[in-house]
Amino acid sequence: MGHHAVRAENLDSVRLDLWLWAARFFKTRTRAQEAIAAGHVKREGDRVKASHRVKVGERYTIRIGPYEWQITVAALSDRRGPAEVAQTLYQEDPESHARRQAQVAERRAQQAAAAKPSKTAIDRARLRALKRQQRAP
């Protein structure tokens, strides 16, 4: 078994905060614990504690900022590895994935609409205005 492989043997359950960290939903276990305590992580609709033991097949809803994941645990690990390995630890519901992608696209469109023009664009607009002013009788 490789260095970053998922350690599924010998694990029948893992602490929720540890699993969320290993699955790369949170950068630290402390952040995972805070999210769990705040009620942003639910197992099949119910609040859980950080010490809750995660088992394969359980369904969770995880809210991070404006985004929400609905996932099913596919494998257990108590080690944080590369993102490619972390993604094998869970299966996201297709509706959840589609909803999040739509939110991301909407948010990007809003940011693009609200983006300030570049200095070059401002300079070009000023130059055009100056030229119009000089041509006017």
Disulfide bonds with the S-S distance in Angstrom:
none
